[in-house]
């Protein structure tokens, strides 16, 4: 229902306020880092962290949704556990307390008695936030609450959040790293089918006031349910030179034509992407390949129209990374598919695009790997555009893949 989406937008903005508040107190922020346990680690990184901000954001989202929609809080799953160990070795279970004073007391245990820092955080946690969007306010959609599950990534790209770089320059609008790559991701899916229905991506650090050093953010959302598709932005008109793809179902033999068509597509990729994928992409996209941090941010680049495709071949993204953007892309006419299954398509197995689903664990997996996108992924805005992209990528990928 659109009421749920409205509330998700509101709590995402409250979450963004928490993220900004923690970053703007550097002395406080140094106290908030704790290395994750082995079972929680993303194996992509040698060192992975969770922060108090991560846990606070997730718990605020859970508690606010439960208060407004009883029973829904139990269906919210996320990347973080709500346990935190302070400098004295005390293990504290974090939760949103009924009053600001109680939250101060709980946070002070985490922060080893630092009452001033605890008070500042508690104030943000309990601060009321309003969020309105005329596009959403004009729509009333009834979705049964009992079919909804929610994935939350409280602060995606935690490393960039911890590092806190604010002076990174963008490449054609895409930031390779820095605070702009940090996102808060909330994705709603159908518990029975696993199909994403609603998505919210909040980008807390979009622009910084050079006088006050305060950050402003931006929020994006989409809803796709039973033929109703609405979202928060219209894609800007493309300034790219187009090439005629009406009769181009394979890589052109003429190299100059191939070079010309390569400029039709742009792709955002992980800095850790495999060489075989990067080599194939270079043949299709030319120099229009943009490495960037954060799965949520790379997906957002596709949503924003800054890149045509986000492709990732490894198994180190998870349901909480992809659900929000997938829902928004569905509302825009796009989607997010399993890369490995897509490459294995044939007339015998069926040519339907293998969309990611969000309700089933990976069989035999343990820890966070239960919810990994095991086959990698491709995020896209247009099915027609995706099919053309694949028709160019696959012939280039096959000989490269055969060598690995």
N, C-alpha and C positions, 0 to 999 in steps of 0.2 A: 504494500500500500504506500501511497506517496507520503503519508504521515511518517512512516518509518524512515524513508529517504530524507525527509526534512530533518528528522532528529539526528540521523547519521551525519548530515552536513554540519549541524550545530555542534555535535560532540567532536567532529574532526577539527573544527576551528578551536574548540577548547583544548584539544590535544596539541594543536599547532602553537597555541599560546604557552603551553607547558614546555614544549621543545625550545621555543625562543627564549623563555625565561631562564632555562637551565644554561643555555649557551652564553647568555649575556652576563653571567656571573662566573668568570673564569676560575676563581679560587674555589668556588662551590663545585664547578664541573669536574675538577680533578679528583674530587671525592666520590664521584658517581660511577666510576669505572670498575667493573669486576669481570675477570676472565670467565668465560662460560665453561661449564663442565663438559667432559668429553661427549656425553650423550646429546648435548645441545649444540655442539659445534657444527658450523657449516664447514665441511671438509675442503671447500675451495680456499679457505684462508688458513695460514699457519697459526695465526692468533685471531680469535673472534671475541667480541665483547658484548656484554649487555650493560645497559646503563639504568640508573634509577629512572631516568626520563622514559626509557622504553617501557618499564614495568608500570610506572605511573600512568602513562598514556593508555596502555592496554586496560588497566583496571578502571580508569575513568570512563572509557568507552563501554566496558561491560556493565558497570554499575548504573550509568546514566540510561542505557538502553533497558536494563532490567526495571529501573524505577518507572520508566514511561510505558514499557510494554512487558508486564510481568510474564516470566517464563522464557523470554528471549535471551536474557543474559546467559543462561545455561547452554545456549546453542552457539555462543561466540567462542571460536577457537583462534589461537594466535601463536606467534613465534615464541613468546616469552613465558616462563614460569613466573609466579608472583612471589618467589622467595628471593631474599637479598641478604647477604652477609656483611655486617659492618666491620670496621677496623678492629673491633674487639673479638671478632669471631662469632658474634651472636647472630643466629639465623632468625630473620623476621619475615613473617608473611604480610606482604603489603595488601592493603585494601583501602577503598575509599570510605572513610568514616562519615557518620551522619553530620557531624559538625566540624567546622574549621579547627576548633581548639583540639578536638580528638585527633584530627589528622596531623596537627603540629606535634602532638605527643608521639604518635607512631613514627613520623618521619625523623624526629629527633633521635630515636633509637637507631635508625639506619645511619644517621649522620653523626653518630657518637656524641650526642648531646648538643650539637650545634643548633640552638634554638632560633637564631636569627635567620639562618638559611632555611630551616624547616618552616618557619613562619612565612617566608617569601614564597616558598613552593606551595604551601597549603592555601595561601591566598589565591594563587592562580588556579589551583585545582577546584576551589569552591566558587570561583568567580562566574557569574552568569554570563552567557554568551548568546547573542541573537544572530541568526543567519537567515536571510530571505533571498529568494530568487523568483522573479515574476514568472519565468518559464515554468518552473515546477509548481508554483502556486496556482496556475491556471489549469492544472491537471489533477483529476481524482481517479486513482486506480486502486481497485480492491484486490489485494493479493493475500490469500489466507496465511496468517502468521505462523500456523503450525507446520507449514512446508518450508520455512526459511531457516537456513544456516548462514553463519557469518564468519568469514576469515578476516583476521586483522594482522597487519604488520605495523606495529606501533611507530617504529622509526626505521624505515628501510634505508639502506646504505649507512649503517651505524658507524663504519670506519670514517666516512666523510664527515659525519656529524661530530665525531670525537676530534678529528683533525681540525675541522673548523675553518678551512681556507675560504676567504671571502673575496680574494682578488684574482680568481681564475677567469681567463678570457674565454668567451664562447667561440666555437667554430661554426659559422653560419647558424647561430642561434642555439647550438647544442654544446652544453658544458661537458668537457671530458671528466671533470672532477669538481670538488668543492661543495659548499653548502647547498648550492642550487640543485644538486643531485639527491638531496634528502627528500623523502616523501613519507606521508602517512597514508596507508592503504587500507580501505575497508570494502570488502566484496561480499555481496549477498547472493546465495545460490539456492537452488531447489534441492532440498534434502533427498528427494526421490529420484530425480534425474541427473543431478549434478550440474545442471545448466546455470550459468551465472545470470542473475536477474537485475541486480543493481550494483553500481560501483561508485566509490568516492575516492578521489586522489587529492590530497591536500599537500601542497608544496609550501612549507612554512617560510623558506628563505628564497624569495624571488628577487627582491631589490632592497638595498640598504641605504638609509639616510646617512649621508656622509657627515652630517653635523651631529646627530644624536647617536649614530651607529645602530639605530633600531631597524629591524627587518620587517618587511611586509611580505605577505604570502599570496597565494592564489589557490582556488579550489575548483575542481572539475568533477562532473558527475554524469551518470547516464543510467537509463532505465529501459529494459527490454523485456516485455511480458505480453504474451498472447497477441502479437501483432502491433502493440503500442511501443514505439521507439522514440524516446526523447533524450536529449543531452544538452549540456550546458554551453556548447560552443559550436559555431559554424566554422568549418575549416577555411582558412584564407585561400583566395584564388592562387593557383600555382603560378609561379614565375619561371618555372622550368621550361626549357625547350622540349616540345614533345616530338616523338617520332612515331610514324605510322605503324601500328601493331596489328592492323586488321588481318593481314595475311602472314604475319610472322609467328609461327608456332614452334620455331626452332632457332638455334643460333645462326645468324646469317653467315653465308660463306664469305661474303665480301668483308674484308677486315675494316675498311673505312666505314661501312654501314654498321658493323658491329660496334665500332668505337662511338659512332653517333648515337646508337640506341642505348649504349651503356649509360648515357647521361639521363636516361628516362627514369632510372631507379636510384634511390639512395637507401642506405641501410645503416642502422645503429647497432653496434656490437659490443660485447664485453671485451675488456682489455685482455682477458685470458682465453679468448676464442682460439680454437685450433687453427693451425696453419693451413690445413687442407680447406677449411671453410673460407678463410680469408683469401686464399689464392683463387678459389672459385668466384667469390664475390668481386674480386678485383676485375675479373673478366666481364662481369655483368654490370657493375656499378662504376667502373673506372676509379676515380679518386673520391667518389661520393660515398665513402665509408667512414663512419664516425664512431670511434671508441668512446665509451662513456661509462661512468660508475652507476651502480644501482639498477636492479631489475625494474623497480617501479618507475624510476626516472626514464629509462630507455623505452619502456612501454608508453610513458607519457609523451615522449617525443613523437611517437607514431600518432597518438591521439591528437596532438597539437598540429600535426602535419609538417613537422620539421624533418621527419624521415618517413619513407614509404613503408619500410620493413624493419622490424626488430627480430633478429635471428640469433639463436643461441643453441649450440649443439650439445652442451654438457648437461649433467643431471643435478646441478646445484642451484636451481631455483625451485620454489615450493608453492603450494597452493595459495599461501598468504601473499606471495609475491605477485601472482598473476591474476587472481580472481577479480579484483577491482577494475583493472584496466580491461580485462576480457569483457566484463559487463558493459563498460562504456563503449568499447569497440563494436560490440554487438548492436548497441543502440545506433551506431553510426553506419552500420552496414558491413562491418568487418568482423574480425574474430581473432582467436588465438588457437593454433593447432599444434599437435604433436609432430615435431620435425621428423623423427625417425619413422613413424608410421606413414607420414606423408611421402617420404622418399621410397617407401616400400609399396606404394599404391600400384595396382595393376588392374586390368580388366577382369581378372579372375577374383581378386580380393575386393574389388569395388573401388570406385573413384571418388567416393564421398570424402570430404575433408575431415580428418580426425580431430574434432574440437576437443580441447582439454575439458575434463569434468572434475568436480570438486567434492564428491561425496564418497569416494572409494579409496581405501588405503592401498598402497603397493603391497602385493602379497609377499610375505616372507621378510619384509623390511622391518628394521627396528629404529627407534629414536626418530629424529626428524626425517629420515629417509622414507618413512611411511608415507609422507605427503610430498615427496619430491616429484617434480615433472621429469620423469625418468628418460623420456625420449627427446629432451630438449624442446624448443618451441619456436614458432614463428608468429609474430603479431602483425596484423595488417588491417587496413581500413576498407579495402575493396576486394571482393572475391575475384572479379575480373582482372584486376591489377595483380593479385596474388598468382593467379593461374599463368599470366604472362611472365611474371617474374620466375616462377618455377620452371617454365618451359625453357628459359634461358639458363637458370642455375644448374639444373640437373645434368644436362649434357657436359657442362664444365666440371661438375663435382665428381662424376663417375670416374674419369681417368685419374683424377687426383686421389680419390678415395682408394683406388685399386693399389696405389703405391704405399699406402699406410698400413 
